[in-house]
Amino acid sequence: MRRDSKLSSVLHVLLHLAHSDHPMTSEEMARFLDTNPVLVRRVLAGLRERGYISSNRGHGGGWSITCDLARVTLRDIYDAVGSPPFFAMGNRSEKTSCLVEQSVNAALGEAFDEAEALLLRQLGHVSLADLSQDFNRRFEEFKRTHPHDTRFHHEHEHNAV
């Protein structure tokens, strides 16, 4: 079963936006995700409605971060992209007259609810600024351990903040 990667994809492009020194087009962000620019625009529209990003048309236009990274959590972004389901698992049948299946559904339902509540709490503890700091740490470590990889340095040097 294919996993829903919308949250991961949106966080990926948001981090690129946060570390870019210029607005980025949907086409640029689509290349990061190996997807279609239309899909990128569709997902980013929900973030624009909440004021996390903005877009400008025309020459030099594109998408930009407009929020304080320290004030926006992964939970906020999860909600903005439509709260995609966490689990591919579920009950075989939600409405059943079988008492055995009702017992199974009750046990699984409780476990799924607890796991989802834990994940949502955890997402609420991580901000976009936390992701940015982690990228910066990883970038500095990469530069230290790969000093001759100038392609990567040139591409991302202006992006570390």
N, CA and C atoms as an extended XYZ file, in Angstrom:
483
Properties=species:S:1:pos:R:3:atomname:S:1:resname:S:1:resid:I:1 pbc="F F F"
N         0.838       -1.183        0.000 N   MET     1
C         0.000        0.000        0.000 CA  MET     1
C         0.879        1.242        0.000 C   MET     1
N         0.523        2.199       -0.841 N   ARG     2
C         1.283        3.437       -0.961 CA  ARG     2
C         1.021        4.325        0.258 C   ARG     2
N         2.075        4.902        0.769 N   ARG     3
C         1.956        5.796        1.921 CA  ARG     3
C         1.640        7.213        1.462 C   ARG     3
N         0.911        7.944        2.282 N   ASP     4
C         0.612        9.340        2.007 CA  ASP     4
C         1.819       10.160        2.457 C   ASP     4
N         2.487       10.793        1.512 N   SER     5
C         3.703       11.542        1.839 CA  SER     5
C         3.486       13.053        1.756 C   SER     5
N         2.229       13.487        1.768 N   LYS     6
C         1.935       14.917        1.621 CA  LYS     6
C         2.618       15.754        2.701 C   LYS     6
N         2.519       15.342        3.965 N   LEU     7
C         3.122       16.113        5.048 CA  LEU     7
C         4.636       16.196        4.867 C   LEU     7
N         5.260       15.076        4.595 N   SER     8
C         6.704       15.054        4.392 CA  SER     8
C         7.104       15.936        3.216 C   SER     8
N         6.341       15.869        2.130 N   SER     9
C         6.646       16.670        0.940 CA  SER     9
C         6.519       18.166        1.225 C   SER     9
N         5.450       18.536        1.921 N   VAL    10
C         5.249       19.953        2.234 CA  VAL    10
C         6.353       20.459        3.152 C   VAL    10
N         6.719       19.677        4.150 N   LEU    11
C         7.807       20.096        5.043 CA  LEU    11
C         9.110       20.233        4.268 C   LEU    11
N         9.327       19.340        3.313 N   HIS    12
C        10.525       19.394        2.474 CA  HIS    12
C        10.588       20.735        1.733 C   HIS    12
N         9.512       21.102        1.038 N   VAL    13
C         9.555       22.355        0.275 CA  VAL    13
C         9.560       23.568        1.199 C   VAL    13
N         8.897       23.492        2.344 N   LEU    14
C         8.935       24.620        3.282 CA  LEU    14
C        10.358       24.876        3.782 C   LEU    14
N        11.087       23.821        4.037 N   LEU    15
C        12.463       23.996        4.500 CA  LEU    15
C        13.336       24.587        3.393 C   LEU    15
N        13.107       24.151        2.146 N   HIS    16
C        13.826       24.783        1.031 CA  HIS    16
C        13.464       26.269        0.947 C   HIS    16
N        12.188       26.591        1.080 N   LEU    17
C        11.771       27.995        1.040 CA  LEU    17
C        12.419       28.793        2.171 C   LEU    17
N        12.449       28.210        3.344 N   ALA    18
C        13.019       28.896        4.507 CA  ALA    18
C        14.502       29.191        4.328 C   ALA    18
N        15.173       28.377        3.537 N   HIS    19
C        16.611       28.536        3.359 CA  HIS    19
C        16.970       29.149        2.016 C   HIS    19
N        15.984       29.637        1.309 N   SER    20
C        16.235       30.259        0.016 CA  SER    20
C        16.344       31.764        0.175 C   SER    20
N        17.215       32.355       -0.616 N   ASP    21
C        17.371       33.811       -0.558 CA  ASP    21
C        16.496       34.514       -1.598 C   ASP    21
N        15.602       33.762       -2.232 N   HIS    22
C        14.698       34.336       -3.223 CA  HIS    22
C        13.406       33.516       -3.263 C   HIS    22
N        12.326       34.108       -3.769 N   PRO    23
C        11.098       33.323       -3.932 CA  PRO    23
C        11.362       32.148       -4.876 C   PRO    23
N        10.691       31.038       -4.627 N   MET    24
C        10.879       29.853       -5.456 CA  MET    24
C         9.602       29.564       -6.232 C   MET    24
N         9.773       29.148       -7.474 N   THR    25
C         8.620       28.824       -8.301 CA  THR    25
C         8.116       27.418       -7.977 C   THR    25
N         6.893       27.157       -8.377 N   SER    26
C         6.323       25.818       -8.206 CA  SER    26
C         7.149       24.796       -8.976 C   SER    26
N         7.689       25.200      -10.107 N   GLU    27
C         8.514       24.304      -10.916 CA  GLU    27
C         9.787       23.909      -10.171 C   GLU    27
N        10.428       24.879       -9.511 N   GLU    28
C        11.639       24.573       -8.731 CA  GLU    28
C        11.323       23.579       -7.618 C   GLU    28
N        10.245       23.852       -6.895 N   MET    29
C         9.893       22.970       -5.780 CA  MET    29
C         9.452       21.595       -6.276 C   MET    29
N         8.802       21.534       -7.418 N   ALA    30
C         8.378       20.253       -7.984 CA  ALA    30
C         9.595       19.392       -8.317 C   ALA    30
N        10.689       20.027       -8.746 N   ARG    31
C        11.921       19.255       -9.037 CA  ARG    31
C        12.478       18.628       -7.758 C   ARG    31
N        12.382       19.331       -6.621 N   PHE    32
C        12.852       18.760       -5.357 CA  PHE    32
C        12.091       17.487       -5.023 C   PHE    32
N        10.805       17.466       -5.380 N   LEU    33
C         9.927       16.367       -4.997 CA  LEU    33
C         9.704       15.367       -6.123 C   LEU    33
N        10.249       15.650       -7.297 N   ASP    34
C        10.038       14.798       -8.465 CA  ASP    34
C         8.542       14.608       -8.717 C   ASP    34
N         7.846       15.750       -8.815 N   THR    35
C         6.395       15.729       -9.017 CA  THR    35
C         5.998       16.844       -9.974 C   THR    35
N         4.719       17.044      -10.134 N   ASN    36
C         4.154       18.032      -11.033 CA  ASN    36
C         3.964       19.368      -10.308 C   ASN    36
N         4.316       20.493      -10.948 N   PRO    37
C         4.128       21.802      -10.315 CA  PRO    37
C         2.676       22.101       -9.930 C   PRO    37
N         1.725       21.562      -10.667 N   VAL    38
C         0.310       21.770      -10.342 CA  VAL    38
C        -0.006       21.171       -8.970 C   VAL    38
N         0.549       19.993       -8.692 N   LEU    39
C         0.333       19.364       -7.388 CA  LEU    39
C         0.948       20.204       -6.273 C   LEU    39
N         2.115       20.773       -6.539 N   VAL    40
C         2.766       21.632       -5.544 CA  VAL    40
C         1.882       22.841       -5.253 C   VAL    40
N         1.389       23.491       -6.295 N   ARG    41
C         0.541       24.675       -6.099 CA  ARG    41
C        -0.732       24.327       -5.326 C   ARG    41
N        -1.301       23.185       -5.637 N   ARG    42
C        -2.542       22.766       -4.973 CA  ARG    42
C        -2.318       22.597       -3.462 C   ARG    42
N        -1.221       21.966       -3.093 N   VAL    43
C        -0.935       21.734       -1.668 CA  VAL    43
C        -0.543       23.030       -0.972 C   VAL    43
N         0.215       23.869       -1.654 N   LEU    44
C         0.673       25.109       -1.034 CA  LEU    44
C        -0.452       26.123       -0.844 C   LEU    44
N        -1.520       25.990       -1.591 N   ALA    45
C        -2.645       26.923       -1.462 CA  ALA    45
C        -3.190       26.931       -0.028 C   ALA    45
N        -3.284       25.766        0.591 N   GLY    46
C        -3.763       25.695        1.974 CA  GLY    46
C        -2.833       26.393        2.945 C   GLY    46
N        -1.545       26.357        2.673 N   LEU    47
C        -0.580       27.049        3.535 CA  LEU    47
C        -0.671       28.563        3.340 C   LEU    47
N        -0.939       28.970        2.100 N   ARG    48
C        -1.087       30.402        1.814 CA  ARG    48
C        -2.326       30.946        2.535 C   ARG    48
N        -3.418       30.172        2.522 N   GLU    49
C        -4.647       30.604        3.193 CA  GLU    49
C        -4.428       30.834        4.684 C   GLU    49
N        -3.532       30.104        5.287 N   ARG    50
C        -3.251       30.257        6.726 CA  ARG    50
C        -2.176       31.296        7.012 C   ARG    50
N        -1.596       31.876        5.964 N   GLY    51
C        -0.597       32.925        6.147 CA  GLY    51
C         0.815       32.429        6.386 C   GLY    51
N         1.078       31.157        6.136 N   TYR    52
C         2.416       30.612        6.354 CA  TYR    52
C         3.350       30.949        5.195 C   TYR    52
N         2.782       31.071        3.998 N   ILE    53
C         3.563       31.400        2.809 CA  ILE    53
C         2.763       32.378        1.962 C   ILE    53
N         3.438       33.004        1.002 N   SER    54
C         2.761       33.877        0.052 CA  SER    54
C         3.293       33.568       -1.335 C   SER    54
N         2.548       34.014       -2.328 N   SER    55
C         3.004       33.818       -3.706 CA  SER    55
C         2.814       35.110       -4.479 C   SER    55
N         3.742       35.365       -5.383 N   ASN    56
C         3.686       36.531       -6.261 CA  ASN    56
C         3.885       36.065       -7.685 C   ASN    56
N         3.124       36.642       -8.576 N   ARG    57
C         3.230       36.294       -9.993 CA  ARG    57
C         4.263       37.176      -10.685 C   ARG    57
N         4.615       36.770      -11.900 N   GLY    58
C         5.465       37.593      -12.742 CA  GLY    58
C         6.942       37.329      -12.548 C   GLY    58
N         7.727       38.132      -13.255 N   HIS    59
C         9.181       37.998      -13.199 CA  HIS    59
C         9.676       38.200      -11.769 C   HIS    59
N        10.470       37.265      -11.291 N   GLY    60
C        10.983       37.334       -9.928 CA  GLY    60
C         9.979       36.861       -8.889 C   GLY    60
N         8.822       36.409       -9.348 N   GLY    61
C         7.791       35.944       -8.434 CA  GLY    61
C         8.048       34.524       -7.978 C   GLY    61
N         7.142       34.034       -7.193 N   GLY    62
C         7.244       32.681       -6.667 CA  GLY    62
C         6.686       32.639       -5.256 C   GLY    62
N         7.024       31.588       -4.562 N   TRP    63
C         6.536       31.350       -3.205 CA  TRP    63
C         7.595       31.759       -2.190 C   TRP    63
N         7.145       32.332       -1.077 N   SER    64
C         8.052       32.749        0.005 CA  SER    64
C         7.421       32.413        1.348 C   SER    64
N         8.275       32.180        2.329 N   ILE    65
C         7.828       31.979        3.716 CA  ILE    65
C         7.411       33.331        4.284 C   ILE    65
N         6.273       33.376        4.949 N   THR    66
C         5.807       34.629        5.550 CA  THR    66
C         5.547       34.489        7.052 C   THR    66
N         5.831       33.314        7.591 N   CYS    67
C         5.535       33.089        9.010 CA  CYS    67
C         6.827       33.047        9.818 C   CYS    67
N         6.664       33.165       11.115 N   ASP    68
C         7.769       33.002       12.051 CA  ASP    68
C         7.960       31.493       12.245 C   ASP    68
N         9.093       30.967       11.800 N   LEU    69
C         9.344       29.526       11.857 CA  LEU    69
C         9.231       28.965       13.272 C   LEU    69
N         9.551       29.776       14.259 N   ALA    70
C         9.508       29.304       15.648 CA  ALA    70
C         8.075       29.155       16.164 C   ALA    70
N         7.120       29.803       15.489 N   ARG    71
C         5.737       29.783       15.964 CA  ARG    71
C         4.857       28.772       15.227 C   ARG    71
N         5.376       28.148       14.175 N   VAL    72
C         4.588       27.199       13.389 CA  VAL    72
C         5.129       25.797       13.637 C   VAL    72
N         4.244       24.924       14.082 N   THR    73
C         4.658       23.554       14.396 CA  THR    73
C         4.312       22.613       13.244 C   THR    73
N         4.883       21.428       13.324 N   LEU    74
C         4.546       20.397       12.349 CA  LEU    74
C         3.066       20.058       12.439 C   LEU    74
N         2.479       20.167       13.603 N   ARG    75
C         1.037       19.950       13.764 CA  ARG    75
C         0.243       20.992       12.972 C   ARG    75
N         0.698       22.241       13.007 N   ASP    76
C         0.038       23.291       12.232 CA  ASP    76
C         0.054       22.958       10.738 C   ASP    76
N         1.182       22.499       10.263 N   ILE    77
C         1.317       22.153        8.846 CA  ILE    77
C         0.468       20.926        8.533 C   ILE    77
N         0.478       19.946        9.412 N   TYR    78
C        -0.359       18.748        9.255 CA  TYR    78
C        -1.823       19.149        9.103 C   TYR    78
N        -2.297       20.045        9.946 N   ASP    79
C        -3.677       20.509        9.861 CA  ASP    79
C        -3.914       21.267        8.549 C   ASP    79
N        -2.941       22.081        8.137 N   ALA    80
C        -3.090       22.893        6.926 CA  ALA    80
C        -3.162       22.052        5.658 C   ALA    80
N        -2.548       20.880        5.665 N   VAL    81
C        -2.591       20.030        4.462 CA  VAL    81
C        -3.742       19.035        4.510 C   VAL    81
N        -4.652       19.226        5.440 N   GLY    82
C        -5.864       18.414        5.454 CA  GLY    82
C        -5.838       17.211        6.372 C   GLY    82
N        -4.907       17.171        7.310 N   SER    83
C        -4.822       16.082        8.293 CA  SER    83
C        -4.874       14.701        7.643 C   SER    83
N        -3.880       14.389        6.795 N   PRO    84
C        -3.897       13.072        6.144 CA  PRO    84
C        -3.814       11.949        7.174 C   PRO    84
N        -4.408       10.804        6.875 N   PRO    85
C        -4.399        9.694        7.844 CA  PRO    85
C        -2.973        9.223        8.136 C   PRO    85
N        -2.743        8.900        9.390 N   PHE    86
C        -1.432        8.403        9.797 CA  PHE    86
C        -1.246        6.932        9.440 C   PHE    86
N        -2.315        6.187        9.544 N   PHE    87
C        -2.185        4.739        9.444 CA  PHE    87
C        -2.867        4.195        8.202 C   PHE    87
N        -2.223        3.233        7.587 N   ALA    88
C        -2.832        2.517        6.467 CA  ALA    88
C        -3.720        1.393        6.998 C   ALA    88
N        -3.510        1.022        8.259 N   MET    89
C        -4.309       -0.049        8.854 CA  MET    89
C        -5.652        0.493        9.306 C   MET    89
N        -6.603       -0.379        9.382 N   GLY    90
C        -7.915        0.001        9.871 CA  GLY    90
C        -8.749       -1.243       10.124 C   GLY    90
N        -9.943       -1.046       10.594 N   ASN    91
C       -10.843       -2.166       10.832 CA  ASN    91
C       -11.376       -2.692        9.503 C   ASN    91
N       -11.585       -3.986        9.462 N   ARG    92
C       -12.097       -4.636        8.260 CA  ARG    92
C       -13.462       -4.088        7.893 C   ARG    92
N       -14.275       -3.877        8.880 N   SER    93
C       -15.626       -3.367        8.685 CA  SER    93
C       -15.972       -2.511        9.895 C   SER    93
N       -16.441       -1.313        9.658 N   GLU    94
C       -16.770       -0.422       10.773 CA  GLU    94
C       -18.091       -0.801       11.441 C   GLU    94
N       -19.047       -1.234       10.675 N   LYS    95
C       -20.360       -1.595       11.227 CA  LYS    95
C       -20.560       -3.080       10.983 C   LYS    95
N       -20.599       -3.809       12.065 N   THR    96
C       -20.741       -5.252       11.952 CA  THR    96
C       -21.666       -5.777       13.049 C   THR    96
N       -22.334       -6.851       12.732 N   SER    97
C       -23.169       -7.498       13.751 CA  SER    97
C       -22.400       -8.624       14.446 C   SER    97
N       -21.222       -8.948       13.935 N   CYS    98
C       -20.412      -10.027       14.508 CA  CYS    98
C       -19.770       -9.551       15.812 C   CYS    98
N       -20.035      -10.230       16.908 N   LEU    99
C       -19.497       -9.847       18.211 CA  LEU    99
C       -17.984       -9.994       18.269 C   LEU    99
N       -17.440      -10.989       17.561 N   VAL   100
C       -15.979      -11.153       17.513 CA  VAL   100
C       -15.352       -9.940       16.844 C   VAL   100
N       -15.899       -9.553       15.698 N   GLU   101
C       -15.350       -8.402       14.987 CA  GLU   101
C       -15.537       -7.115       15.782 C   GLU   101
N       -16.624       -6.997       16.521 N   GLN   102
C       -16.829       -5.830       17.375 CA  GLN   102
C       -15.739       -5.741       18.434 C   GLN   102
N       -15.337       -6.881       19.002 N   SER   103
C       -14.255       -6.911       19.995 CA  SER   103
C       -12.929       -6.497       19.365 C   SER   103
N       -12.659       -7.039       18.176 N   VAL   104
C       -11.426       -6.687       17.458 CA  VAL   104
C       -11.423       -5.190       17.149 C   VAL   104
N       -12.527       -4.686       16.628 N   ASN   105
C       -12.626       -3.266       16.279 CA  ASN   105
C       -12.400       -2.375       17.494 C   ASN   105
N       -12.977       -2.753       18.624 N   ALA   106
C       -12.821       -1.946       19.838 CA  ALA   106
C       -11.362       -1.886       20.270 C   ALA   106
N       -10.695       -3.027       20.262 N   ALA   107
C        -9.292       -3.061       20.683 CA  ALA   107
C        -8.400       -2.280       19.721 C   ALA   107
N        -8.579       -2.516       18.426 N   LEU   108
C        -7.763       -1.800       17.443 CA  LEU   108
C        -8.085       -0.313       17.445 C   LEU   108
N        -9.353        0.023       17.539 N   GLY   109
C        -9.751        1.430       17.540 CA  GLY   109
C        -9.123        2.201       18.671 C   GLY   109
N        -9.106        1.606       19.845 N   GLU   110
C        -8.484        2.260       21.000 CA  GLU   110
C        -6.982        2.441       20.781 C   GLU   110
N        -6.326        1.415       20.258 N   ALA   111
C        -4.882        1.500       20.000 CA  ALA   111
C        -4.586        2.568       18.948 C   ALA   111
N        -5.362        2.592       17.861 N   PHE   112
C        -5.151        3.595       16.818 CA  PHE   112
C        -5.369        5.006       17.365 C   PHE   112
N        -6.411        5.190       18.157 N   ASP   113
C        -6.698        6.510       18.724 CA  ASP   113
C        -5.567        6.984       19.627 C   ASP   113
N        -5.040        6.092       20.468 N   GLU   114
C        -3.933        6.455       21.358 CA  GLU   114
C        -2.676        6.790       20.570 C   GLU   114
N        -2.384        5.993       19.549 N   ALA   115
C        -1.189        6.233       18.737 CA  ALA   115
C        -1.308        7.559       17.991 C   ALA   115
N        -2.472        7.835       17.448 N   GLU   116
C        -2.675        9.093       16.729 CA  GLU   116
C        -2.543       10.290       17.664 C   GLU   116
N        -3.101       10.200       18.864 N   ALA   117
C        -2.994       11.288       19.835 CA  ALA   117
C        -1.529       11.551       20.191 C   ALA   117
N        -0.753       10.486       20.350 N   LEU   118
C         0.676       10.632       20.645 CA  LEU   118
C         1.407       11.316       19.486 C   LEU   118
N         1.127       10.893       18.255 N   LEU   119
C         1.769       11.503       17.092 CA  LEU   119
C         1.408       12.980       16.975 C   LEU   119
N         0.153       13.311       17.173 N   LEU   120
C        -0.270       14.711       17.083 CA  LEU   120
C         0.393       15.568       18.156 C   LEU   120
N         0.501       15.021       19.365 N   ARG   121
C         1.205       15.748       20.444 CA  ARG   121
C         2.652       15.993       20.051 C   ARG   121
N         3.303       14.965       19.522 N   GLN   122
C         4.707       15.091       19.142 CA  GLN   122
C         4.893       16.122       18.034 C   GLN   122
N         4.004       16.118       17.041 N   LEU   123
C         4.085       17.111       15.965 CA  LEU   123
C         3.926       18.522       16.513 C   LEU   123
N         3.162       18.661       17.564 N   GLY   124
C         2.963       19.971       18.183 CA  GLY   124
C         4.167       20.477       18.943 C   GLY   124
N         5.130       19.596       19.211 N   HIS   125
C         6.341       19.985       19.947 CA  HIS   125
C         7.500       20.353       19.035 C   HIS   125
N         7.343       20.186       17.725 N   VAL   126
C         8.434       20.453       16.787 CA  VAL   126
C         8.027       21.608       15.884 C   VAL   126
N         8.852       22.641       15.859 N   SER   127
C         8.549       23.809       15.032 CA  SER   127
C         9.348       23.756       13.726 C   SER   127
N         8.943       24.607       12.796 N   LEU   128
C         9.717       24.722       11.561 CA  LEU   128
C        11.128       25.230       11.866 C   LEU   128
N        11.266       26.047       12.899 N   ALA   129
C        12.598       26.523       13.308 CA  ALA   129
C        13.461       25.346       13.768 C   ALA   129
N        12.861       24.375       14.448 N   ASP   130
C        13.610       23.182       14.862 CA  ASP   130
C        14.138       22.434       13.641 C   ASP   130
N        13.298       22.306       12.604 N   LEU   131
C        13.751       21.645       11.370 CA  LEU   131
C        14.881       22.431       10.721 C   LEU   131
N        14.742       23.751       10.707 N   SER   132
C        15.764       24.603       10.113 CA  SER   132
C        17.101       24.454       10.849 C   SER   132
N        17.045       24.445       12.170 N   GLN   133
C        18.273       24.271       12.962 CA  GLN   133
C        18.908       22.911       12.700 C   GLN   133
N        18.088       21.883       12.563 N   ASP   134
C        18.614       20.551       12.272 CA  ASP   134
C        19.281       20.524       10.901 C   ASP   134
N        18.657       21.173        9.907 N   PHE   135
C        19.292       21.256        8.590 CA  PHE   135
C        20.639       21.956        8.699 C   PHE   135
N        20.677       23.094        9.390 N   ASN   136
C        21.928       23.837        9.527 CA  ASN   136
C        23.015       22.978       10.161 C   ASN   136
N        22.655       22.231       11.186 N   ARG   137
C        23.629       21.352       11.840 CA  ARG   137
C        24.130       20.296       10.870 C   ARG   137
N        23.222       19.672       10.128 N   ARG   138
C        23.603       18.645        9.162 CA  ARG   138
C        24.454       19.224        8.037 C   ARG   138
N        24.116       20.440        7.589 N   PHE   139
C        24.867       21.081        6.526 CA  PHE   139
C        26.300       21.364        6.977 C   PHE   139
N        26.453       21.897        8.185 N   GLU   140
C        27.798       22.175        8.705 CA  GLU   140
C        28.603       20.885        8.846 C   GLU   140
N        27.967       19.825        9.315 N   GLU   141
C        28.644       18.525        9.434 CA  GLU   141
C        29.046       18.001        8.056 C   GLU   141
N        28.165       18.145        7.081 N   PHE   142
C        28.478       17.697        5.729 CA  PHE   142
C        29.681       18.461        5.174 C   PHE   142
N        29.695       19.779        5.365 N   LYS   143
C        30.828       20.577        4.876 CA  LYS   143
C        32.124       20.133        5.546 C   LYS   143
N        32.040       19.821        6.830 N   ARG   144
C        33.238       19.401        7.560 CA  ARG   144
C        33.742       18.053        7.068 C   ARG   144
N        32.826       17.134        6.789 N   THR   145
C        33.228       15.774        6.413 CA  THR   145
C        33.389       15.583        4.904 C   THR   145
N        32.913       16.531        4.101 N   HIS   146
C        33.027       16.448        2.637 CA  HIS   146
C        33.557       17.772        2.087 C   HIS   146
N        34.753       18.175        2.496 N   PRO   147
C        35.238       19.511        2.131 CA  PRO   147
C        35.455       19.696        0.620 C   PRO   147
N        35.559       18.631       -0.127 N   HIS   148
C        35.841       18.752       -1.559 CA  HIS   148
C        34.595       18.646       -2.428 C   HIS   148
N        33.453       18.510       -1.840 N   ASP   149
C        32.205       18.417       -2.601 CA  ASP   149
C        31.697       19.831       -2.858 C   ASP   149
N        32.347       20.522       -3.800 N   THR   150
C        32.028       21.930       -4.063 CA  THR   150
C        30.664       22.111       -4.711 C   THR   150
N        30.181       21.123       -5.441 N   ARG   151
C        28.865       21.237       -6.068 CA  ARG   151
C        27.810       21.461       -4.987 C   ARG   151
N        27.841       20.647       -3.953 N   PHE   152
C        26.851       20.771       -2.880 CA  PHE   152
C        27.048       22.088       -2.134 C   PHE   152
N        28.294       22.457       -1.864 N   HIS   153
C        28.560       23.699       -1.138 CA  HIS   153
C        28.027       24.887       -1.917 C   HIS   153
N        28.311       24.929       -3.199 N   HIS   154
C        27.875       26.063       -4.017 CA  HIS   154
C        26.353       26.140       -4.077 C   HIS   154
N        25.710       24.992       -4.208 N   GLU   155
C        24.246       24.926       -4.302 CA  GLU   155
C        23.568       25.385       -3.026 C   GLU   155
N        24.135       25.039       -1.861 N   HIS   156
C        23.432       25.236       -0.603 CA  HIS   156
C        24.098       26.230        0.348 C   HIS   156
N        25.245       26.741       -0.001 N   GLU   157
C        25.960       27.623        0.921 CA  GLU   157
C        25.088       28.809        1.341 C   GLU   157
N        24.397       29.430        0.404 N   HIS   158
C        23.546       30.576        0.733 CA  HIS   158
C        22.276       30.161        1.466 C   HIS   158
N        21.994       28.876        1.489 N   ASN   159
C        20.749       28.413        2.093 CA  ASN   159
C        20.831       28.198        3.594 C   ASN   159
N        22.016       27.962        4.131 N   ALA   160
C        22.131       27.737        5.577 CA  ALA   160
C        21.930       29.062        6.288 C   ALA   160
N        21.007       29.080        7.237 N   VAL   161
C        20.751       30.312        7.995 CA  VAL   161
C        20.839       30.022        9.482 C   VAL   161
